[in-house]
Amino acid sequence: MTIFRQQTALVEPLSLDEAYLDVTAAVHNLEEAARLAREIKRQIWEQTELTVSAGVSYCKFLAKIASDANKPDGLTIIPHEEAPVFLGALPIEKFFGVGKVTAAKLRGLGIQTGADLKHTGEERLRDLLGKHGGQLYRFACGEDGRSVEPVRERKSVGKEVTLERDIRDRGEMEHILENLSLQVERRLAELGIAGKTLTLKVRWSTFELVTRATSQPQGFQLAQEMLPVLRALLSGLVDGKRSVRLLGVIVSGLVSPDEMRLAREIVTPSLWQDEHVQV
């Protein structure tokens, strides 16, 4: 991120190692932007020995798709005049927000590529998918008016998994939640934050989604702090009769570790003084 910000102040992080960069003020065309991308890739390699895949285009959607096109260590450029052909051949799964369920629905209607999305038309896609259908149509037309937002306030940190098969065994669910909690713990540590609210996310085999959450002043940062709470929340949902398709763990109400430590200092003494309090 430091290397990115040496090139432009307009950097929108997507994750620990991925971001959008608006370099409009530094270049005159995509060719110059591509040269800048190569320079960024070179600097990252020299300073970190990490390879980077980059995408260069005139809008965020196409730049993101281009960055995924030639991994690892790739550089893909999509000029305005080449976008229609590129998007026309793009499988629907590559479009933002098209997961397995939406893809299956669209493919069942014979909609398999960007060209099919465009041919279907915005009104029909809105009928099928609501507001997201309109966005898909615009993406298929190469239209994306979103600007690069250098400041994005993170609301939560979470991990979830869609299971290969539906499960009913509670022990198996708890094992999955343990793995998810460890992943959330690592991400919180990477970001240097913690959270006051812990949420369990469950999707049944019927695709019904339910969530259960709890908050505590001393907060959550470690998997060992999350697991007892997640097990308790799970016990209130799982009865052995319904199968589970998805499990997720989310920490929200994010604060800095210093704020969290202060909360712990305030709360912990009262817990030790009251013999009736169970932790």
MIVEXDO-828354 format. One record per residue (C-alpha): residue in three letters; x, y, z. Coordinates in Angstrom, 3 decimals, decimal comma, m for minus. Layout:
! residues N
+-----+----------+----------+----------+
!   r !       xx !       yy !       zz !
+-----+----------+----------+----------+
! ALA !        X !        Y !        Z !
...
+-----+----------+----------+----------+
END
This chain:
! residues 279
+-----+----------+----------+----------+
!   r !       xx !       yy !       zz !
+-----+----------+----------+----------+
! MET !    0,000 !    0,000 !    0,000 !
! THR !    2,909 !    2,364 !    0,673 !
! ILE !    4,211 !    1,787 !   m2,862 !
! PHE !    0,730 !    2,357 !   m4,280 !
! ARG !    0,389 !    5,663 !   m2,415 !
! GLN !    3,723 !    6,863 !   m3,761 !
! GLN !    2,081 !    6,913 !   m7,204 !
! THR !   m1,333 !    8,375 !   m6,343 !
! ALA !   m3,345 !    9,500 !   m3,329 !
! LEU !   m6,416 !    7,813 !   m4,820 !
! VAL !   m5,930 !    4,288 !   m3,478 !
! GLU !   m8,935 !    2,194 !   m2,444 !
! PRO !   m7,826 !   m0,955 !   m0,574 !
! LEU !   m9,904 !   m4,081 !   m1,203 !
! SER !   m7,909 !   m6,369 !    1,079 !
! LEU !   m4,467 !   m6,656 !    2,604 !
! ASP !   m2,779 !   m6,994 !   m0,801 !
! GLU !   m5,248 !   m5,621 !   m3,343 !
! ALA !   m6,436 !   m2,142 !   m4,240 !
! TYR !   m7,871 !    0,123 !   m6,905 !
! LEU !   m5,620 !    2,993 !   m8,030 !
! ASP !   m6,882 !    6,031 !   m9,931 !
! VAL !   m3,827 !    7,328 !  m11,831 !
! THR !   m5,695 !    9,718 !  m14,124 !
! ALA !   m3,678 !   12,713 !  m12,893 !
! ALA !   m0,348 !   10,978 !  m13,560 !
! VAL !   m0,907 !    9,598 !  m17,079 !
! HIS !   m2,450 !   10,666 !  m20,367 !
! ASN !   m3,611 !    7,307 !  m21,747 !
! LEU !   m3,774 !    3,576 !  m21,029 !
! GLU !   m0,353 !    2,985 !  m22,547 !
! GLU !    1,215 !    5,300 !  m19,979 !
! ALA !   m0,924 !    3,680 !  m17,283 !
! ALA !    0,436 !    0,284 !  m18,309 !
! ARG !    4,009 !    1,574 !  m18,012 !
! LEU !    3,181 !    2,848 !  m14,531 !
! ALA !    1,717 !   m0,546 !  m13,618 !
! ARG !    4,931 !   m2,248 !  m14,737 !
! GLU !    6,944 !    0,172 !  m12,607 !
! ILE !    4,758 !   m0,561 !   m9,579 !
! LYS !    5,174 !   m4,296 !  m10,164 !
! ARG !    8,962 !   m3,825 !  m10,379 !
! GLN !    9,129 !   m1,835 !   m7,161 !
! ILE !    7,033 !   m4,361 !   m5,275 !
! TRP !    9,261 !   m7,204 !   m6,470 !
! GLU !   12,459 !   m5,353 !   m5,537 !
! GLN !   11,209 !   m4,419 !   m2,072 !
! THR !    9,176 !   m7,509 !   m1,118 !
! GLU !   10,024 !  m10,254 !   m3,664 !
! LEU !    6,291 !  m10,642 !   m4,232 !
! THR !    4,814 !  m10,917 !   m7,707 !
! VAL !    1,776 !   m8,810 !   m8,576 !
! SER !   m0,955 !   m9,199 !  m11,173 !
! ALA !   m2,282 !   m5,904 !  m12,506 !
! GLY !   m5,237 !   m4,850 !  m14,623 !
! VAL !   m5,429 !   m1,551 !  m16,502 !
! SER !   m8,642 !   m0,138 !  m17,927 !
! TYR !  m10,941 !    2,878 !  m17,946 !
! CYS !  m13,250 !    1,747 !  m15,107 !
! LYS !  m13,076 !   m0,214 !  m11,857 !
! PHE !  m14,998 !   m3,287 !  m13,010 !
! LEU !  m12,815 !   m3,892 !  m16,051 !
! ALA !   m9,590 !   m3,156 !  m14,155 !
! LYS !  m10,562 !   m5,755 !  m11,549 !
! ILE !  m11,481 !   m8,368 !  m14,168 !
! ALA !   m8,240 !   m7,638 !  m16,038 !
! SER !   m6,160 !   m8,095 !  m12,874 !
! ASP !   m7,533 !  m11,645 !  m12,531 !
! ALA !   m7,036 !  m12,556 !  m16,194 !
! ASN !   m3,360 !  m13,553 !  m16,218 !
! LYS !   m2,231 !  m14,704 !  m12,802 !
! PRO !    0,375 !  m14,941 !  m11,472 !
! ASP !    2,566 !  m11,927 !  m12,276 !
! GLY !    0,355 !  m10,810 !  m15,171 !
! LEU !   m0,486 !   m7,461 !  m16,725 !
! THR !   m3,683 !   m7,157 !  m18,751 !
! ILE !   m4,848 !   m3,996 !  m20,530 !
! ILE !   m8,432 !   m3,533 !  m21,726 !
! PRO !   m8,813 !   m0,393 !  m23,874 !
! HIS !  m12,235 !    1,129 !  m24,398 !
! GLU !  m12,442 !   m0,141 !  m27,980 !
! GLU !  m11,666 !   m3,744 !  m26,958 !
! ALA !  m14,092 !   m3,861 !  m24,027 !
! PRO !  m17,192 !   m5,012 !  m25,982 !
! VAL !  m15,454 !   m8,112 !  m27,355 !
! PHE !  m13,816 !   m8,900 !  m24,005 !
! LEU !  m17,060 !   m8,523 !  m22,070 !
! GLY !  m19,098 !  m10,357 !  m24,683 !
! ALA !  m17,024 !  m13,517 !  m24,212 !
! LEU !  m16,808 !  m13,233 !  m20,417 !
! PRO !  m18,619 !  m16,067 !  m18,534 !
! ILE !  m21,398 !  m14,805 !  m16,268 !
! GLU !  m19,591 !  m16,191 !  m13,207 !
! LYS !  m16,900 !  m13,537 !  m13,703 !
! PHE !  m19,351 !  m10,682 !  m13,182 !
! PHE !  m19,604 !   m9,108 !   m9,713 !
! GLY !  m22,260 !  m10,663 !   m7,514 !
! VAL !  m22,936 !  m13,711 !   m9,681 !
! GLY !  m22,519 !  m16,679 !   m7,369 !
! LYS !  m23,475 !  m20,313 !   m7,886 !
! VAL !  m27,203 !  m19,808 !   m7,338 !
! THR !  m27,513 !  m16,753 !   m9,610 !
! ALA !  m25,304 !  m18,382 !  m12,258 !
! ALA !  m27,451 !  m21,513 !  m12,262 !
! LYS !  m30,603 !  m19,399 !  m12,621 !
! LEU !  m29,171 !  m17,413 !  m15,520 !
! ARG !  m27,692 !  m20,428 !  m17,285 !
! GLY !  m31,052 !  m22,170 !  m16,973 !
! LEU !  m32,439 !  m19,311 !  m19,066 !
! GLY !  m29,663 !  m19,624 !  m21,631 !
! ILE !  m27,721 !  m16,606 !  m20,315 !
! GLN !  m24,099 !  m17,741 !  m20,236 !
! THR !  m21,891 !  m14,791 !  m21,232 !
! GLY !  m21,676 !  m11,022 !  m21,124 !
! ALA !  m23,086 !  m10,924 !  m24,648 !
! ASP !  m26,132 !  m12,862 !  m23,413 !
! LEU !  m26,598 !  m10,420 !  m20,521 !
! LYS !  m26,506 !   m7,483 !  m22,923 !
! HIS !  m28,898 !   m9,166 !  m25,348 !
! THR !  m31,335 !   m9,986 !  m22,520 !
! GLY !  m31,706 !   m6,289 !  m21,770 !
! GLU !  m31,805 !   m4,245 !  m18,590 !
! GLU !  m35,551 !   m4,454 !  m18,006 !
! ARG !  m35,620 !   m8,258 !  m18,201 !
! LEU !  m32,561 !   m8,602 !  m15,953 !
! ARG !  m34,206 !   m6,302 !  m13,410 !
! ASP !  m37,293 !   m8,522 !  m13,475 !
! LEU !  m35,085 !  m11,550 !  m12,823 !
! LEU !  m32,604 !  m10,156 !  m10,302 !
! GLY !  m33,919 !   m6,827 !   m9,070 !
! LYS !  m31,500 !   m3,910 !   m8,701 !
! HIS !  m28,518 !   m6,204 !   m9,246 !
! GLY !  m29,899 !   m7,092 !  m12,673 !
! GLY !  m29,584 !   m3,475 !  m13,746 !
! GLN !  m26,008 !   m3,325 !  m12,527 !
! LEU !  m25,147 !   m6,515 !  m14,407 !
! TYR !  m26,530 !   m5,044 !  m17,603 !
! ARG !  m24,405 !   m1,909 !  m17,213 !
! PHE !  m21,303 !   m3,979 !  m16,538 !
! ALA !  m22,029 !   m6,063 !  m19,648 !
! CYS !  m22,158 !   m2,787 !  m21,595 !
! GLY !  m18,809 !   m1,716 !  m20,145 !
! GLU !  m20,370 !    0,987 !  m17,968 !
! ASP !  m19,151 !    1,523 !  m14,406 !
! GLY !  m19,384 !    5,026 !  m12,987 !
! ARG !  m18,010 !    4,178 !   m9,550 !
! SER !  m15,059 !    6,310 !   m8,495 !
! VAL !  m12,034 !    5,132 !   m6,553 !
! GLU !  m12,765 !    5,860 !   m2,882 !
! PRO !   m9,524 !    6,316 !   m0,942 !
! VAL !  m11,266 !    6,182 !    2,445 !
! ARG !  m13,426 !    3,163 !    3,125 !
! GLU !  m14,556 !    2,544 !    6,685 !
! ARG !  m14,453 !   m1,163 !    7,437 !
! LYS !  m17,616 !   m2,276 !    9,227 !
! SER !  m16,757 !   m5,890 !    9,999 !
! VAL !  m14,361 !   m8,786 !    9,558 !
! GLY !  m15,828 !  m12,163 !    8,686 !
! LYS !  m15,287 !  m15,538 !    7,114 !
! GLU !  m17,861 !  m17,987 !    5,802 !
! VAL !  m17,944 !  m21,247 !    3,920 !
! THR !  m20,560 !  m22,859 !    1,687 !
! LEU !  m20,351 !  m26,570 !    2,398 !
! GLU !  m19,825 !  m29,196 !   m0,306 !
! ARG !  m22,651 !  m31,167 !    1,291 !
! ASP !  m25,387 !  m30,238 !    3,741 !
! ILE !  m24,642 !  m31,339 !    7,307 !
! ARG !  m26,658 !  m31,972 !   10,479 !
! ASP !  m23,946 !  m33,085 !   12,887 !
! ARG !  m23,333 !  m30,376 !   15,486 !
! GLY !  m19,790 !  m31,559 !   16,204 !
! GLU !  m18,906 !  m31,146 !   12,545 !
! MET !  m20,403 !  m27,653 !   12,583 !
! GLU !  m18,345 !  m26,688 !   15,645 !
! HIS !  m15,166 !  m27,917 !   13,947 !
! ILE !  m15,938 !  m25,693 !   10,944 !
! LEU !  m16,646 !  m22,730 !   13,238 !
! GLU !  m13,284 !  m23,284 !   14,930 !
! ASN !  m11,499 !  m23,031 !   11,559 !
! LEU !  m13,485 !  m19,928 !   10,614 !
! SER !  m12,718 !  m18,311 !   13,983 !
! LEU !   m9,003 !  m18,872 !   13,478 !
! GLN !   m9,217 !  m17,210 !   10,061 !
! VAL !  m11,076 !  m14,227 !   11,541 !
! GLU !   m8,499 !  m14,015 !   14,342 !
! ARG !   m5,663 !  m13,869 !   11,804 !
! ARG !   m7,414 !  m11,157 !    9,790 !
! LEU !   m8,115 !   m9,067 !   12,887 !
! ALA !   m4,450 !   m9,379 !   13,849 !
! GLU !   m3,345 !   m8,323 !   10,350 !
! LEU !   m5,557 !   m5,226 !   10,518 !
! GLY !   m4,636 !   m4,479 !   14,132 !
! ILE !   m8,261 !   m4,257 !   15,285 !
! ALA !  m10,809 !   m6,077 !   17,435 !
! GLY !  m14,612 !   m6,027 !   17,659 !
! LYS !  m17,352 !   m5,791 !   20,257 !
! THR !  m20,009 !   m7,877 !   18,475 !
! LEU !  m19,779 !  m11,504 !   17,337 !
! THR !  m22,304 !  m12,881 !   14,825 !
! LEU !  m23,011 !  m16,467 !   13,814 !
! LYS !  m24,365 !  m16,857 !   10,285 !
! VAL !  m26,259 !  m20,000 !    9,257 !
! ARG !  m27,911 !  m20,835 !    5,961 !
! TRP !  m30,158 !  m23,884 !    6,010 !
! SER !  m30,427 !  m26,337 !    3,127 !
! THR !  m33,692 !  m24,563 !    2,270 !
! PHE !  m31,555 !  m21,427 !    1,605 !
! GLU !  m33,175 !  m19,635 !    4,573 !
! LEU !  m30,553 !  m17,411 !    6,212 !
! VAL !  m30,481 !  m16,725 !    9,952 !
! THR !  m28,017 !  m14,827 !   12,147 !
! ARG !  m27,489 !  m14,671 !   15,882 !
! ALA !  m25,258 !  m12,102 !   17,564 !
! THR !  m23,954 !  m11,143 !   20,971 !
! SER !  m21,893 !   m8,198 !   22,220 !
! GLN !  m19,576 !   m7,760 !   25,179 !
! PRO !  m17,561 !   m4,737 !   26,362 !
! GLN !  m14,267 !   m6,658 !   26,499 !
! GLY !  m14,815 !   m7,616 !   22,871 !
! PHE !  m13,506 !  m10,359 !   20,594 !
! GLN !  m10,118 !  m10,753 !   18,968 !
! LEU !   m8,990 !  m14,330 !   19,585 !
! ALA !  m10,589 !  m17,543 !   18,378 !
! GLN !  m10,588 !  m18,895 !   21,934 !
! GLU !  m12,787 !  m15,931 !   22,919 !
! MET !  m15,176 !  m16,509 !   20,033 !
! LEU !  m15,671 !  m20,266 !   20,198 !
! PRO !  m17,612 !  m20,596 !   23,500 !
! VAL !  m20,000 !  m17,880 !   22,359 !
! LEU !  m20,397 !  m19,405 !   18,885 !
! ARG !  m21,131 !  m22,816 !   20,389 !
! ALA !  m23,818 !  m21,277 !   22,606 !
! LEU !  m25,379 !  m19,428 !   19,673 !
! LEU !  m25,264 !  m22,594 !   17,565 !
! SER !  m26,982 !  m24,659 !   20,257 !
! GLY !  m29,925 !  m22,272 !   20,124 !
! LEU !  m30,364 !  m22,912 !   16,414 !
! VAL !  m29,407 !  m26,485 !   15,617 !
! ASP !  m31,858 !  m29,227 !   16,531 !
! GLY !  m30,491 !  m32,077 !   14,404 !
! LYS !  m33,555 !  m32,012 !   12,159 !
! ARG !  m32,514 !  m29,393 !    9,613 !
! SER !  m29,400 !  m29,487 !    7,469 !
! VAL !  m26,928 !  m26,616 !    7,211 !
! ARG !  m25,507 !  m25,409 !    3,887 !
! LEU !  m23,392 !  m22,414 !    5,013 !
! LEU !  m21,675 !  m21,260 !    8,201 !
! GLY !  m20,106 !  m17,883 !    8,860 !
! VAL !  m18,400 !  m15,948 !   11,647 !
! ILE !  m18,461 !  m12,126 !   11,709 !
! VAL !  m16,878 !   m9,664 !   14,134 !
! SER !  m18,248 !   m6,095 !   13,994 !
! GLY !  m18,295 !   m2,968 !   16,119 !
! LEU !  m14,627 !   m2,612 !   15,283 !
! VAL !  m12,241 !   m0,740 !   17,554 !
! SER !   m8,500 !   m0,441 !   18,012 !
! PRO !   m6,670 !   m2,850 !   20,360 !
! ASP !   m5,979 !    0,079 !   22,734 !
! GLU !   m9,706 !    0,788 !   23,053 !
! MET !  m10,361 !   m2,906 !   23,608 !
! ARG !   m7,651 !   m3,200 !   26,269 !
! LEU !   m9,173 !   m0,246 !   28,103 !
! ALA !  m12,577 !   m1,964 !   28,072 !
! ARG !  m10,992 !   m5,142 !   29,439 !
! GLU !   m9,291 !   m3,217 !   32,258 !
! ILE !  m12,616 !   m1,702 !   33,244 !
! VAL !  m14,645 !   m4,908 !   33,026 !
! THR !  m12,265 !   m7,584 !   34,337 !
! PRO !  m11,901 !   m6,400 !   37,977 !
! SER !  m15,671 !   m6,491 !   38,520 !
! LEU !  m15,759 !  m10,064 !   37,245 !
! TRP !  m13,176 !  m11,204 !   39,770 !
! GLN !  m14,982 !   m9,464 !   42,639 !
! ASP !  m18,324 !  m11,164 !   42,049 !
! GLU !  m18,302 !  m14,891 !   42,750 !
! HIS !  m21,607 !  m15,337 !   40,937 !
! VAL !  m20,311 !  m14,134 !   37,621 !
! GLN !  m19,395 !  m16,932 !   35,212 !
! VAL !  m17,068 !  m16,374 !   32,243 !
+-----+----------+----------+----------+
END
